[in-house]
Amino acid sequence: MFHSSIVALITPFLNGKVDFDALEKLVNWQIAEGTQGIVACASTGEGALLTLAEWQSVVRMIVTAAAGRVPVIAGCGTPGTAETLMLVRNAEELGAAAAMIMTPYYVRPSLQGVYEHFQTVHDDVELPIIVYNHPGRAVVDLPVEFIGELSQLPRIVGLKECHSDISRVIALRRLVPEGFSLLSGDDLVASAYLANGGHGCISTAANVVPRLCQELMTAWFDRDLDRFAQLRDQLDPLYRSLLTDTNPTPIKFAVSQLGFCQNELRLPLLPASAQIQARIKESLHAVGVL
């Protein structure tokens, strides 16, 4: 089961190209700081803005650098089933531990179409699959009962959920098989998601505070509630500062402040404004990483 703090890793760029030296340093630092898994090429990693060759190279580099120390989950979501299946097959060949697949975006399929999308991929590969439900990005929302149906497919092993209703996890626990991973996709509500029965978070903030994000998880599972509450409150201003612009614009700037990479994004994404940068720097100072 995938659990605890899993980083949705940024993809560093330098002069328009993937900065593989920076990427390798980030992977090693994340693992040294206690991160329990790495998601490659998802929305925080600007996966939709990478060429296929870049996507393959980034997944290969992260798998190689991780060297089995933590699982690597490849972001494989696209609007089309054929392209998604191609990426999942690539992820399998490159040694990823799982594929994360977002509900097909833009095309707005019916729920039956979504089910057949996941089932088609599931039936053609051996790789475990994490379903990514993010109605804000994909428009289509997955009802709790529908996720329960998907969870019965044996290689669908988890859910990353970015949803306004965090009470859904209570109902989901009754519908999914034992060992199915329920993961928050939103740092701001991750502590509440845990309290409602979740197993962890696929985290944006972990790009800059991996140790604290994992300590939050450890405190919860150890039932050290005083430490859990202290970390929850300590991290809250940082979480909020990372919501001041479209992800990954704020987190890319934050990571650049730690010296790991340049503050460079792919168009149509643009760097954060001076006002937002100032707020992010203030939150990084407050949390003790600057």
Secondary structure per residue as TSV (DSSP state, phi and psi in degrees):
chain	resnum	aa	ss	phi	psi
A	1	M	-	360.0	137.0
A	2	F	-	-81.5	136.9
A	3	H	-	-157.9	171.7
A	4	S	E	66.2	-147.6
A	5	S	E	-91.1	115.6
A	6	I	E	-117.6	122.0
A	7	V	E	-83.1	133.0
A	8	A	E	-87.4	93.5
A	9	L	-	-73.0	139.2
A	10	I	-	-68.5	162.0
A	11	T	-	-108.8	109.9
A	12	P	-	-75.1	141.0
A	13	F	E	-120.1	153.3
A	14	L	E	-143.7	114.4
A	15	N	T	55.1	42.1
A	16	G	T	86.7	-5.0
A	17	K	E	-119.1	158.2
A	18	V	E	-63.0	131.1
A	19	D	-	-92.5	91.9
A	20	F	H	-70.9	-29.2
A	21	D	H	-63.4	-45.3
A	22	A	H	-64.7	-38.9
A	23	L	H	-62.3	-43.8
A	24	E	H	-63.5	-41.6
A	25	K	H	-62.8	-39.9
A	26	L	H	-63.4	-43.7
A	27	V	H	-60.7	-48.7
A	28	N	H	-63.9	-38.7
A	29	W	H	-66.7	-43.5
A	30	Q	H	-57.1	-46.5
A	31	I	H	-66.8	-41.7
A	32	A	H	-62.3	-30.0
A	33	E	T	-85.9	-3.4
A	34	G	T	106.2	2.8
A	35	T	-	-57.1	138.5
A	36	Q	-	-97.9	1.1
A	37	G	E	-179.3	161.0
A	38	I	E	-131.0	126.8
A	39	V	E	-98.7	125.2
A	40	A	E	-104.1	139.9
A	41	C	S	62.7	32.7
A	42	A	S	-92.4	-160.0
A	43	S	T	-64.8	-39.5
A	44	T	T	-64.9	-29.9
A	45	G	T	-88.6	11.9
A	46	E	T	54.5	36.2
A	47	G	G	-58.8	-36.0
A	48	A	G	-69.7	-13.7
A	49	L	G	-104.3	4.9
A	50	L	S	-93.7	146.5
A	51	T	-	-70.8	164.9
A	52	L	H	-59.5	-42.2
A	53	A	H	-62.6	-40.0
A	54	E	H	-66.8	-43.9
A	55	W	H	-57.2	-46.6
A	56	Q	H	-62.0	-42.4
A	57	S	H	-67.7	-38.8
A	58	V	H	-67.0	-46.5
A	59	V	H	-61.4	-43.7
A	60	R	H	-60.5	-45.1
A	61	M	H	-62.8	-44.1
A	62	I	H	-67.3	-42.1
A	63	V	H	-61.6	-43.8
A	64	T	H	-64.9	-45.9
A	65	A	H	-67.9	-37.6
A	66	A	H	-68.0	-33.0
A	67	A	T	50.7	39.7
A	68	G	T	79.0	0.3
A	69	R	S	-71.3	-34.8
A	70	V	S	-139.6	155.7
A	71	P	-	-70.0	143.6
A	72	V	E	-110.4	125.7
A	73	I	E	-110.1	123.7
A	74	A	E	-92.7	127.3
A	75	G	E	-72.2	118.4
A	76	C	-	-126.1	14.8
A	77	G	-	-77.6	133.3
A	78	T	-	-142.0	169.2
A	79	P	S	-69.5	-22.1
A	80	G	S	-111.9	145.6
A	81	T	H	-67.4	-42.7
A	82	A	H	-63.2	-43.3
A	83	E	H	-69.1	-39.6
A	84	T	H	-60.9	-44.7
A	85	L	H	-61.1	-39.6
A	86	M	H	-62.1	-42.6
A	87	L	H	-66.7	-39.8
A	88	V	H	-65.2	-41.1
A	89	R	H	-60.5	-41.4
A	90	N	H	-62.4	-44.9
A	91	A	H	-59.7	-40.2
A	92	E	H	-62.1	-45.8
A	93	E	H	-66.0	-31.0
A	94	L	H	-83.7	-4.5
A	95	G	T	94.3	14.7
A	96	A	-	-64.9	152.4
A	97	A	S	-83.1	-23.4
A	98	A	E	-163.3	164.8
A	99	A	E	-115.0	136.5
A	100	M	E	-104.8	124.6
A	101	I	E	-122.7	117.7
A	102	M	E	-77.3	148.4
A	103	T	-	-50.9	133.9
A	104	P	-	-52.0	122.7
A	105	Y	-	-96.7	164.7
A	106	Y	S	72.5	-46.5
A	107	V	S	-78.2	-15.9
A	108	R	-	53.4	61.5
A	109	P	-	-72.2	162.0
A	110	S	-	-69.9	165.4
A	111	L	H	-62.5	-35.0
A	112	Q	H	-64.0	-39.6
A	113	G	H	-63.6	-39.4
A	114	V	H	-63.5	-43.6
A	115	Y	H	-60.7	-46.4
A	116	E	H	-67.8	-30.3
A	117	H	H	-58.9	-53.4
A	118	F	H	-67.9	-40.2
A	119	Q	H	-64.6	-39.5
A	120	T	H	-61.2	-45.8
A	121	V	H	-65.6	-47.7
A	122	H	H	-53.9	-43.9
A	123	D	H	-75.5	-12.9
A	124	D	H	-104.1	-7.9
A	125	V	-	-132.9	165.3
A	126	E	-	-101.4	-7.8
A	127	L	S	-72.5	135.4
A	128	P	-	-59.8	148.9
A	129	I	E	-124.3	133.2
A	130	I	E	-107.2	122.9
A	131	V	E	-78.9	136.4
A	132	Y	E	-114.3	108.8
A	133	N	E	-101.4	109.0
A	134	H	-	-139.4	83.0
A	135	P	H	-60.0	-25.0
A	136	G	H	-65.8	-31.6
A	137	R	H	-97.4	-34.4
A	138	A	H	-99.6	-11.6
A	139	V	S	74.3	-51.0
A	140	V	-	-70.8	131.5
A	141	D	-	-107.3	143.2
A	142	L	-	-101.3	115.5
A	143	P	-	-62.6	156.6
A	144	V	H	-56.9	-45.5
A	145	E	H	-63.7	-35.1
A	146	F	H	-66.7	-42.1
A	147	I	H	-63.3	-37.6
A	148	G	H	-59.1	-39.9
A	149	E	H	-66.2	-44.5
A	150	L	H	-60.4	-37.0
A	151	S	T	-66.1	-13.9
A	152	Q	T	-79.2	-15.7
A	153	L	S	-71.2	124.2
A	154	P	T	-62.0	-28.0
A	155	R	T	-95.1	2.5
A	156	I	E	-90.4	107.3
A	157	V	E	-113.4	-2.8
A	158	G	E	-168.9	171.2
A	159	L	E	-136.1	130.1
A	160	K	E	-103.9	125.1
A	161	E	E	-126.4	124.6
A	162	C	-	-113.3	96.4
A	163	H	-	-142.8	146.0
A	164	S	S	-70.6	-22.4
A	165	D	-	-101.6	94.0
A	166	I	T	-80.1	-6.0
A	167	S	T	-73.1	-12.6
A	168	R	H	-56.7	-32.1
A	169	V	H	-62.2	-28.0
A	170	I	H	-64.1	-46.8
A	171	A	H	-69.3	-37.5
A	172	L	H	-60.9	-37.1
A	173	R	H	-59.3	-28.6
A	174	R	H	-80.6	-16.2
A	175	L	H	-105.6	-23.8
A	176	V	S	-96.3	156.0
A	177	P	-	-67.8	160.0
A	178	E	T	-60.0	135.8
A	179	G	T	92.4	-7.5
A	180	F	-	-73.8	130.7
A	181	S	E	-88.2	125.6
A	182	L	E	-109.9	111.0
A	183	L	E	-122.8	129.3
A	184	S	E	-71.0	144.2
A	185	G	S	-108.5	14.9
A	186	D	-	-134.8	109.7
A	187	D	G	-54.6	-38.3
A	188	L	G	-62.0	-29.7
A	189	V	G	-113.0	9.4
A	190	A	H	-59.5	-38.9
A	191	S	H	-66.2	-40.7
A	192	A	H	-67.9	-35.5
A	193	Y	H	-62.9	-41.8
A	194	L	H	-60.8	-45.5
A	195	A	H	-63.4	-25.9
A	196	N	T	-88.2	1.3
A	197	G	T	115.1	7.2
A	198	G	-	-72.3	169.2
A	199	H	-	-110.5	-6.2
A	200	G	E	163.9	-165.1
A	201	C	E	-144.0	133.7
A	202	I	E	-90.2	105.9
A	203	S	E	-107.6	135.9
A	204	T	S	-80.9	-44.9
A	205	A	G	-60.9	-27.1
A	206	A	G	-60.9	-13.9
A	207	N	G	-61.9	-26.6
A	208	V	T	-118.3	-22.1
A	209	V	-	-131.0	56.3
A	210	P	H	-60.1	-39.5
A	211	R	H	-65.9	-44.1
A	212	L	H	-66.6	-37.9
A	213	C	H	-62.8	-40.9
A	214	Q	H	-72.6	-35.1
A	215	E	H	-62.8	-36.3
A	216	L	H	-59.0	-44.9
A	217	M	H	-64.3	-45.9
A	218	T	H	-61.3	-42.1
A	219	A	H	-61.2	-40.4
A	220	W	H	-65.7	-50.8
A	221	F	H	-68.9	-24.5
A	222	D	T	-86.0	-2.2
A	223	R	T	58.3	34.1
A	224	D	-	-88.6	79.9
A	225	L	H	-71.0	-28.7
A	226	D	H	-66.4	-45.8
A	227	R	H	-65.7	-39.5
A	228	F	H	-59.0	-47.4
A	229	A	H	-65.7	-38.4
A	230	Q	H	-64.7	-43.7
A	231	L	H	-68.0	-41.0
A	232	R	H	-55.1	-47.3
A	233	D	H	-73.3	-35.2
A	234	Q	H	-64.5	-38.5
A	235	L	H	-85.0	-17.5
A	236	D	H	-56.3	-46.2
A	237	P	H	-62.1	-35.4
A	238	L	H	-65.5	-46.9
A	239	Y	H	-53.8	-44.6
A	240	R	H	-68.8	-35.4
A	241	S	H	-66.9	-26.9
A	242	L	T	-82.4	0.0
A	243	L	T	-105.1	10.3
A	244	T	S	-82.0	-6.5
A	245	D	S	-153.9	174.0
A	246	T	S	-63.4	128.6
A	247	N	T	-63.4	133.6
A	248	P	T	-102.7	23.5
A	249	T	H	-55.4	-51.7
A	250	P	H	-66.0	-42.1
A	251	I	H	-70.8	-31.1
A	252	K	H	-64.1	-42.0
A	253	F	H	-63.1	-42.9
A	254	A	H	-61.0	-43.7
A	255	V	H	-65.3	-36.9
A	256	S	H	-62.9	-30.9
A	257	Q	H	-69.3	-22.1
A	258	L	T	-84.8	-5.5
A	259	G	T	88.3	10.8
A	260	F	S	-84.2	-25.8
A	261	C	S	-159.2	174.1
A	262	Q	-	-82.8	156.8
A	263	N	S	-85.0	71.2
A	264	E	-	-126.5	127.2
A	265	L	-	-121.3	169.9
A	266	R	-	-95.3	134.1
A	267	L	T	-59.0	142.4
A	268	P	T	-87.8	9.3
A	269	L	-	-74.8	142.9
A	270	L	-	-124.3	155.3
A	271	P	-	-60.3	154.9
A	272	A	-	-63.5	150.2
A	273	S	-	-66.6	164.8
A	274	A	H	-60.3	-37.7
A	275	Q	H	-64.2	-44.3
A	276	I	H	-67.9	-40.6
A	277	Q	H	-59.1	-41.1
A	278	A	H	-63.3	-40.7
A	279	R	H	-66.6	-40.4
A	280	I	H	-64.9	-44.1
A	281	K	H	-61.0	-39.5
A	282	E	H	-61.5	-43.2
A	283	S	H	-69.0	-34.6
A	284	L	H	-67.3	-39.1
A	285	H	H	-62.8	-42.9
A	286	A	H	-64.3	-34.7
A	287	V	H	-85.9	-8.9
A	288	G	T	93.3	17.5
A	289	V	-	-102.4	-6.0
A	290	L	-	-120.7	360.0
